[in-house]
Amino acid sequence: MACTRCEDFSFTPNSSIVTSVQISGTNTNLYVQNQGKNAVEIRRILLCYQTGGGTSTLYLRAAPQAITWIYPLTYLEQGITALFYQLTNLPAGTIVQAQAEYIEFDGRSKSCSQEVKA
């Protein structure tokens, strides 16, 4: 059973991509971190927030979509943590959650090694 209305969207933790919400006063920053071994392409982020007046979900995508994230790329390399979105002036008691939908690149090609000779 979901703890909040936002959890009805089946938010689950993933091994490669971690979304985190940091709240400071009435403002919220959404960060996405790639903890995996491969580069990923972020396709969509669901940002859900619940206030006393109800629940809202923003479907964030890369530009030029209607609701876009701040980060300038859709690709996130290994070890990168980036700010993707900011919510401001939220009422006290607001609950915020996020989920990133992504494609992980796990195929790699390898060239034969060559030695440079003078």
N, C-alpha and C positions, 0 to 999 in steps of 0.2 A: 504494500500500500504506500502511496506517495505521501511524503511528509508535507509537501506544499503543492499548490496547484501547478507550479512550474515543473515539478517532477513528473507530472503526467505525460510529459513529452519523452519519457524513457531516457533521461540523461544518464549516461553510464561512463565510467572512467575508461580511457584508452591508454595503451602502453606507450605510444609514440608522441601523441599530441596532448598537451595539458592546457586547459583553459583555466585562468584564475581571475577572480574578481577582487579588486582591492578598493575598499571604501574609505574615503576621507571626508568627514563631515557629511554633506549632502551630495557629494560627487562620487562617482564610481568609475574606475578604469578597468577595462577588460584587456588582459594580456593573453597571448597564445605563445606557448613554448614547445619547441620540437626537442624532445628528449630521446628520440629514436636514433637509429643508425643511418637512416636514409633521409633524403630530401622529401618534402611533401608539397602538394598543391592544395591549398585551402579552397574549397568550393563554396561553402556557405557556413555562416555562424548563426546559430539561433541564440538570441539574447532575450531571456525571459525575466520579467520583473513583476512582483506582486505587491500591490499597495492595498490600503484599506478599501479602495474603490474598485479593485478588481485586478485581473492579470493581463499583461500585454506581452506580446512576443514580437521582437524585431528580427527579420530575416536579412542579415547583413551579407552583402556580396561585394566583390571588387567593382571599381568604377567601370563603366558608367551607369550601373544599376541605380535604382531609386534610393535605396538606403545602403550607403557604402561605408566600408571601414576606412580607418585612417592610414594603415600601413600601405605603402605604395605598390606592393607586389602581391601576387597570389601564391608565390613559392616561398617556403620557409626552410632554410638549410638546417642541418644538424647543429644543435647547441644554441640556436637563436631564440631569444625571447623578445617579442615585439608588442607594442601597444597597438591594439586594433580598434578600440572604440571607447568613447567617454559618454557617460550619462551625467547630467548635471541637475542640480536643484531637486533631488528626490526627497519625498517626505520621509520623516523619521519612521522607522519600522519597515521600510521597503526591503523585500527579499529579492536578491538578484542571482541568477544562474546563467551559465552559458554552455553551449556545446558546439564544437567545430566538426564539420563534415569535410573529409579530406581524402586525397588519393596519395598513397605512399609509393615512391619509386624504389624498387628493389632490384631491378635488373641493371647490370653493368657490363660493359665490354672491356676487354683488356688487349693492349697491343703487345706484340713481341718486343722484348727489350733489345735495344741496339746500343752499341758502344761507339762513341765518337773517337775517331783516330786522326791524329794530326799529320 
